[in-house]
């Protein structure tokens, strides 16, 4: 009996040791996996087409991360539904740090009140379904016209456009990069404050909208400055004003809409920031945040952003989280007051 009891106890001791070792090595593997992050490519989902402002803001970051910390960040453009298609992809991805979204004022500010009014629904929750990492950049939109349309109708100022739109209700076509984008809402806010009616034509991103604008298929657009800036400089688009509260350093002679048309309070700027799926591990989140903030503040990225009329930012996950909540509150009021809807 004694030998039997000794064997029974020894067996349990050995079993306990193996269980403990398994737990130890399992924990070490998890720790090693996270400390080794990233050990494969990071998918960076851009919810708009290549060549648009969101894409243009993402690519300098991609290059900087490769050149400085050797992170392989692969851009994946997923346009459609005002950025909602790409945002949903990230919301439903694993929170392991290997999927990012370039969020915007549309996906994480405007779309919630815009798409849910009247009983509609978003395929994601911009707060609950994401982990904010850092705010990357802010920039103004710019009111641009097809030059032939402007010349034909003698529109050389914002007040000229307002007068023409009031005299010709429904005869001005207003392109946007999609429902719920800052380009759309800048136009809706303008229509609301000037009491004009212009037909909204949503596109799947800025590039096709700008192409049609230059071709004369549409008349005006409140485009993100980075995607129009070269066409303005080349004379292929006529710029009347910027939508920000202050003039843009990229075009210091271009007035704001508020000052050009005596519309105090008019302001509709764009922003872009990196988010991941909800519940990202704290160590990965902190690493992403630190690396991205360093890239945003690098001389190379700053130079590229300023050249396209964007202001680099970079903040903490907590600061970015508060910023997103405040943006949703702000745009909920704008959507309600303007009567904007999904076209």
Backbone torsions as a table, in degrees:
resi	resn	phi	psi	omega
1	UNK	NA	-40.6	179.9
2	UNK	-61.1	-45.0	180.0
3	UNK	-62.0	-38.9	179.9
4	UNK	-63.6	-42.4	179.8
5	UNK	-66.6	-40.6	179.1
6	UNK	-62.6	-41.7	179.2
7	UNK	-64.4	-39.8	-179.2
8	UNK	-63.6	-44.3	-179.3
9	UNK	-67.5	-41.5	-178.8
10	UNK	-63.0	-41.0	179.1
11	UNK	-60.5	-40.9	-179.0
12	UNK	-70.0	-35.1	178.2
13	UNK	-64.3	-46.1	179.4
14	UNK	-61.5	-42.9	179.4
15	UNK	-61.5	-42.4	179.9
16	UNK	-62.4	-42.2	-179.6
17	UNK	-61.9	-45.1	-179.8
18	UNK	-64.6	-38.7	177.9
19	UNK	-63.8	-45.1	-180.0
20	UNK	-62.0	-42.9	179.6
21	UNK	-64.2	-38.1	179.1
22	UNK	-63.6	-42.0	179.1
23	UNK	-65.3	-41.0	-178.8
24	UNK	-63.0	-50.7	-177.5
25	UNK	-69.5	-32.2	176.2
26	UNK	-63.5	-44.3	178.2
27	UNK	-64.4	-39.0	179.7
28	UNK	-65.3	-37.8	180.0
29	UNK	-65.2	-40.5	177.7
30	UNK	-63.2	-44.0	179.8
31	UNK	-63.1	-44.4	179.9
32	UNK	-63.1	-40.2	-178.1
33	UNK	-62.4	-40.1	-177.9
34	UNK	-76.8	-37.2	179.8
35	UNK	-71.3	-22.1	179.1
36	UNK	-86.9	-3.6	-177.9
37	UNK	-65.5	138.4	-7.8
38	UNK	-90.7	137.1	178.3
39	UNK	-111.7	16.0	172.6
40	UNK	-155.2	178.0	-176.1
41	UNK	-66.7	143.4	174.2
42	UNK	-97.6	128.2	178.6
43	UNK	-86.3	118.6	-178.0
44	UNK	-107.7	99.1	-176.4
45	UNK	-80.3	124.3	175.8
46	UNK	-108.5	114.1	-172.2
47	UNK	-80.8	22.0	177.3
48	UNK	-141.5	165.9	-175.4
49	UNK	-68.2	162.5	173.2
50	UNK	-62.3	142.3	178.4
51	UNK	96.2	-13.8	177.6
52	UNK	-84.7	176.6	-176.1
53	UNK	-61.5	-42.0	-178.9
54	UNK	-61.4	-43.6	177.6
55	UNK	-65.2	-42.3	-179.4
56	UNK	-64.9	-31.6	177.9
57	UNK	-74.5	-33.3	-176.2
58	UNK	-74.2	-37.6	-170.3
59	UNK	-66.8	-38.6	174.3
60	UNK	-61.2	-34.1	175.9
61	UNK	-65.0	-45.3	179.1
62	UNK	-55.6	-47.3	-179.0
63	UNK	-66.1	-41.6	-178.0
64	UNK	-65.2	-40.8	-179.7
65	UNK	-66.0	-36.4	178.3
66	UNK	-68.9	-41.9	-175.2
67	UNK	-75.0	-31.4	-173.9
68	UNK	-98.7	-47.7	-176.7
69	UNK	-114.1	4.1	176.9
70	UNK	62.2	30.5	175.1
71	UNK	-82.7	129.9	178.4
72	UNK	-90.5	99.3	-179.2
73	UNK	-106.9	118.6	-176.1
74	UNK	-104.4	120.1	-179.8
75	UNK	-79.5	133.0	-178.8
76	UNK	-128.8	102.6	-179.9
77	UNK	-77.6	122.0	179.8
78	UNK	-128.6	74.5	-175.3
79	UNK	-78.7	164.7	174.0
80	UNK	128.3	148.1	175.7
81	UNK	55.5	42.8	177.1
82	UNK	62.7	28.2	-179.8
83	UNK	95.0	-7.0	-174.9
84	UNK	-69.0	-32.0	-178.5
85	UNK	-64.9	-49.6	179.0
86	UNK	-65.7	-39.3	179.9
87	UNK	-63.3	-39.3	179.2
88	UNK	-64.4	-38.2	178.0
89	UNK	-56.4	-46.3	-178.2
90	UNK	-71.7	-39.2	179.9
91	UNK	-58.2	-31.3	-177.0
92	UNK	-98.5	8.4	179.7
93	UNK	-87.7	163.3	177.8
94	UNK	-67.1	139.2	-178.4
95	UNK	-83.9	52.4	-175.0
96	UNK	-103.6	6.5	179.1
97	UNK	89.2	-4.0	-175.8
98	UNK	-97.9	8.6	174.1
99	UNK	-136.9	121.0	177.0
100	UNK	-117.2	158.4	171.5
101	UNK	-125.9	135.9	168.6
102	UNK	-84.8	92.8	-179.7
103	UNK	-73.4	160.5	-178.9
104	UNK	-141.3	175.3	176.6
105	UNK	-60.5	-24.6	176.9
106	UNK	-73.1	-57.9	-175.7
107	UNK	-66.3	-32.3	-174.1
108	UNK	-123.5	25.5	176.2
109	UNK	-147.0	-55.3	-172.3
110	UNK	-88.8	-41.1	-168.2
111	UNK	-63.5	-33.1	-179.5
112	UNK	-60.4	-55.3	178.1
113	UNK	-68.7	-32.3	-176.0
114	UNK	-70.9	-46.4	-174.7
115	UNK	-82.8	-18.9	-177.1
116	UNK	-97.7	-8.2	177.3
117	UNK	-67.8	141.9	-178.6
118	UNK	75.4	19.1	176.0
119	UNK	90.3	6.6	178.0
120	UNK	-72.1	178.6	-176.1
121	UNK	-148.6	140.5	172.2
122	UNK	-88.7	150.2	178.4
123	UNK	-79.1	7.4	179.1
124	UNK	-157.2	162.4	173.9
125	UNK	-104.6	118.6	-174.4
126	UNK	-64.8	-15.6	178.1
127	UNK	-101.0	-53.1	-173.6
128	UNK	-72.6	-28.5	-172.4
129	UNK	-96.1	7.1	-177.1
130	UNK	-138.3	158.1	173.0
131	UNK	-112.6	109.0	177.1
132	UNK	-64.3	136.7	179.8
133	UNK	-111.3	-57.9	175.6
134	UNK	-163.9	146.1	171.2
135	UNK	-78.3	126.3	-173.2
136	UNK	-91.4	-55.1	-173.9
137	UNK	-156.8	155.5	174.4
138	UNK	-124.3	150.3	-179.9
139	UNK	-158.3	157.7	176.8
140	UNK	-84.2	162.5	166.0
141	UNK	-95.0	166.3	-179.0
142	UNK	-134.1	134.0	177.5
143	UNK	-80.8	111.4	-178.3
144	UNK	-120.8	148.2	-179.0
145	UNK	-125.4	154.8	168.4
146	UNK	-66.2	125.9	-174.9
147	UNK	-58.1	-38.4	179.8
148	UNK	-67.5	-40.0	176.8
149	UNK	-61.5	-43.6	-179.5
150	UNK	-65.0	-44.5	-178.1
151	UNK	-67.2	-42.9	-178.3
152	UNK	-60.5	-37.4	-176.0
153	UNK	-105.3	12.5	176.2
154	UNK	53.5	48.5	179.1
155	UNK	-103.0	106.3	-178.9
156	UNK	-121.7	3.5	-180.0
157	UNK	-152.2	169.2	177.6
158	UNK	-64.2	-40.2	178.6
159	UNK	-63.8	-35.6	175.5
160	UNK	-61.5	-42.6	179.7
161	UNK	-64.3	-43.0	179.5
162	UNK	-61.1	-45.5	-179.6
163	UNK	-62.1	-43.0	-179.9
164	UNK	-65.5	-43.4	-179.3
165	UNK	-64.4	-36.7	178.6
166	UNK	-70.3	-35.1	179.3
167	UNK	-77.8	-19.5	-177.5
168	UNK	-132.9	65.0	-176.7
169	UNK	-59.8	129.5	178.3
170	UNK	81.2	1.7	-178.0
171	UNK	-97.0	-5.2	178.0
172	UNK	-104.6	126.1	177.5
173	UNK	-96.6	129.7	-176.0
174	UNK	-114.6	108.6	-179.4
175	UNK	-81.3	154.0	172.6
176	UNK	-144.5	169.2	178.6
177	UNK	-84.5	5.2	178.8
178	UNK	141.1	157.6	176.7
179	UNK	-58.5	133.9	175.0
180	UNK	86.3	-5.5	178.8
181	UNK	-76.4	164.5	178.6
182	UNK	-62.8	-29.5	178.5
183	UNK	-64.8	-44.0	176.4
184	UNK	-62.2	-50.7	-174.0
185	UNK	-70.5	-30.8	175.4
186	UNK	-61.4	-39.4	177.3
187	UNK	-69.1	-41.6	179.4
188	UNK	-64.3	-40.7	178.3
189	UNK	-64.2	-40.2	178.0
190	UNK	-62.8	-46.6	179.1
191	UNK	-60.7	-41.8	-179.2
192	UNK	-65.2	-44.7	-175.4
193	UNK	-77.4	-24.3	-179.9
194	UNK	-100.2	-3.8	-179.2
195	UNK	55.0	48.3	176.7
196	UNK	-117.6	161.5	176.6
197	UNK	-122.7	118.2	175.9
198	UNK	-128.5	145.6	-175.7
199	UNK	-81.0	123.9	179.9
200	UNK	-85.9	128.6	177.4
201	UNK	-121.8	99.0	-179.1
202	UNK	-78.3	137.4	176.3
203	UNK	-115.6	172.5	175.8
204	UNK	-91.6	68.0	179.4
205	UNK	107.9	164.9	-178.7
206	UNK	-67.5	-43.9	-174.3
207	UNK	-52.4	-50.4	179.5
208	UNK	-67.0	-31.1	178.5
209	UNK	-68.6	-44.6	179.4
210	UNK	-65.1	-38.3	177.7
211	UNK	-59.4	-45.8	178.4
212	UNK	-68.3	-33.0	177.5
213	UNK	-64.2	-45.6	179.2
214	UNK	-67.6	-30.0	179.5
215	UNK	-79.0	-10.5	-179.9
216	UNK	87.1	10.7	178.5
217	UNK	-78.3	-21.7	171.3
218	UNK	-132.7	167.1	-169.5
219	UNK	-101.5	-46.0	-174.6
220	UNK	-139.4	167.8	178.5
221	UNK	-162.5	142.0	174.9
222	UNK	-99.8	66.0	-168.7
223	UNK	-75.0	155.5	169.0
224	UNK	-63.1	134.7	-174.8
225	UNK	-55.4	-43.1	-176.9
226	UNK	-58.9	-33.2	-176.6
227	UNK	-84.3	-11.1	179.1
228	UNK	-111.3	-14.7	-167.7
229	UNK	-57.1	-43.0	-178.7
230	UNK	-70.5	-33.4	178.7
231	UNK	-71.9	-33.0	175.5
232	UNK	-65.3	-46.1	-179.3
233	UNK	-64.7	-30.4	-179.9
234	UNK	-85.4	-4.6	179.7
235	UNK	81.7	10.2	-179.0
236	UNK	-85.8	-14.0	172.5
237	UNK	-131.8	145.6	178.0
238	UNK	-103.0	117.7	-179.7
239	UNK	-94.0	135.0	178.8
240	UNK	-107.9	-36.4	-176.1
241	UNK	-170.5	161.8	173.5
242	UNK	-100.8	158.1	-174.0
243	UNK	-93.9	-2.6	-177.5
244	UNK	-80.0	170.0	178.8
245	UNK	-72.5	-28.1	178.6
246	UNK	-121.1	158.7	178.1
247	UNK	-65.1	152.6	179.7
248	UNK	-85.4	133.7	175.5
249	UNK	-59.0	-24.1	179.2
250	UNK	-70.3	-29.4	178.2
251	UNK	-138.3	72.0	-174.9
252	UNK	-62.4	-21.3	179.5
253	UNK	-86.1	-8.0	-179.2
254	UNK	-86.9	122.8	-177.6
255	UNK	-73.2	165.6	169.7
256	UNK	-81.1	158.3	177.2
257	UNK	-63.2	-37.7	-179.3
258	UNK	-58.4	-44.6	-178.9
259	UNK	-80.3	-35.2	-176.6
260	UNK	-68.3	-34.7	-175.8
261	UNK	-116.6	13.3	-178.6
262	UNK	52.5	54.6	179.0
263	UNK	-118.4	73.0	-179.0
264	UNK	-58.9	134.8	-179.3
265	UNK	96.6	-12.2	177.5
266	UNK	-72.3	122.3	176.4
267	UNK	-159.6	129.1	178.4
268	UNK	-149.3	90.8	-178.7
269	UNK	-102.7	164.7	179.0
270	UNK	-110.5	153.4	173.6
271	UNK	-143.8	159.5	-179.0
272	UNK	-139.8	137.6	-179.6
273	UNK	-151.0	158.1	-178.6
274	UNK	-94.3	129.5	174.5
275	UNK	-130.7	158.2	173.7
276	UNK	-121.5	-179.9	175.8
277	UNK	-63.8	161.6	178.3
278	UNK	-61.8	152.5	173.9
279	UNK	68.6	34.9	173.4
280	UNK	-67.2	140.5	177.7
281	UNK	-58.5	142.8	-175.0
282	UNK	-59.3	-39.7	-177.3
283	UNK	-67.9	-37.3	177.9
284	UNK	-70.4	-42.5	177.9
285	UNK	-58.6	-46.2	-179.1
286	UNK	-64.1	-37.6	179.4
287	UNK	-67.9	-45.4	177.5
288	UNK	-58.4	-45.7	-177.7
289	UNK	-60.7	-47.3	-177.6
290	UNK	-64.6	-44.5	-177.7
291	UNK	-67.4	-42.1	-179.7
292	UNK	-67.9	-40.3	178.9
293	UNK	-63.3	-39.3	177.5
294	UNK	-64.0	-40.1	179.6
295	UNK	-66.3	-43.6	-179.5
296	UNK	-61.0	-37.3	-177.7
297	UNK	-89.4	4.2	177.9
298	UNK	-71.5	148.2	179.0
299	UNK	-56.3	-37.7	-177.5
300	UNK	-63.7	-49.8	-178.9
301	UNK	-68.1	-42.3	178.5
302	UNK	-57.0	-45.0	-179.1
303	UNK	-61.0	-43.7	-179.2
304	UNK	-66.2	-42.1	-179.8
305	UNK	-65.0	-46.5	-178.9
306	UNK	-63.1	-35.0	179.4
307	UNK	-65.6	-29.4	179.3
308	UNK	-95.0	6.6	177.0
309	UNK	87.0	14.3	-179.8
310	UNK	-102.5	150.5	178.5
311	UNK	-107.2	114.8	178.2
312	UNK	-65.7	145.2	-177.9
313	UNK	-121.4	-90.9	-176.1
314	UNK	83.3	111.2	175.9
315	UNK	-145.7	178.9	-175.8
316	UNK	-80.3	161.9	176.0
317	UNK	-56.3	-40.1	179.8
318	UNK	-65.0	-42.7	178.8
319	UNK	-64.6	-40.9	-179.8
320	UNK	-67.5	-37.0	177.8
321	UNK	-61.2	-45.7	177.7
322	UNK	-63.5	-40.9	179.4
323	UNK	-58.6	-46.2	-179.2
324	UNK	-61.6	-45.0	179.4
325	UNK	-60.9	-41.2	178.8
326	UNK	-66.6	-36.5	179.0
327	UNK	-65.9	-39.9	178.3
328	UNK	-62.9	-42.2	177.5
329	UNK	-61.6	-46.1	-179.2
330	UNK	-60.4	-49.4	-174.0
331	UNK	-77.2	-21.5	173.7
332	UNK	-60.6	-42.6	178.5
333	UNK	-67.2	-42.7	-179.3
334	UNK	-62.8	-44.8	179.4
335	UNK	-59.9	-44.2	-179.4
336	UNK	-65.6	-47.9	-176.2
337	UNK	-68.2	-34.1	-176.8
338	UNK	-84.1	-19.7	-176.5
339	UNK	73.4	20.5	-178.3
340	UNK	-61.7	147.3	178.4
341	UNK	-143.4	164.9	177.8
342	UNK	-78.5	122.5	-179.3
343	UNK	-95.3	NA	NA
